[in-house]
Amino acid sequence: YLIGHINGLFYSGEILVVYALFGLILIPLYKVSTKWLAVWCFVLLFQLPSLFYFVCLWFDPETPGLASFLRPFLTGRYKAMSLVLTEGSFMDVISYNFWQGQVTKWLYYLMPVNMFRIFGLFVLGLLIGRLGIHKDASKMVKCAEQGVLWGLVLFVVFFCLNKVLPTFGIEAKQVVRMANPLCRMYVNLGLMFMMVGVFVLAYFRLDARAILNTLAPLGKMSLTNYVMQSVLGALIFYGFGFGLATACGPVLSLLIALILGVFQVVFSLWWLKSHNHGPLERAWRV
């Protein structure tokens, strides 16, 4: 939590504080049976509560919901945050993120679609550990094949559905606002399953171990690299640094991300030649 809050002074959207507090839900789930864990994983990952609310909205667009109350607050806060990040000094950013930025982040993650997604991924991780999938190559390959297949189905179906939604003649703004993030959530879920599956299959089936093993140091120092991205990203994009946030389009942003990624791989390789852990990993263990 402490590391996350310090990281949040640079990047208010950081996730460590959210994980630290949301992760407490895993404690009461520790003794829940595997069958019920699987049920909860399905309910949360596939957003069944949000889906139920969407159906209610479809029949009654005035149905109240948590998102409808949070969204007006978020809109105003995003504008204020954008002004501070693009035009503020270093101390302006730090002082804003110390409290106001954290409040904005929590309002975002308390949106039902976001909250259920995080809880669902936590339960999925608990299931993977419970079933020992990460320790068995044959289980990993089998799950990866299923993940690529069903991930592709999710991605294609909901990507297309989101594109044709405007042709449905939906007039209620609340329904449209709920439908778009739901579709994007399913698209992202499918993309995640495909990406993880492709990595696993490339490692075990396509003899790409030598190439993928070069990324291992990046993972071993994931906490250090995550915080480093916040600090370097602030210097690159915020107003007190190079101020590229207002100048970068998707292509330039991707190029910067690739350069930063290569740098972190090289840095991680160099660091682990003389240390067993990354600097923040070591501090955390101590």
Salt bridges, closest charged atoms under 4 A:
GLU14 OE2 - LYS105 NZ 2.96
GLU145 OE2 - ARG205 NH1 2.93
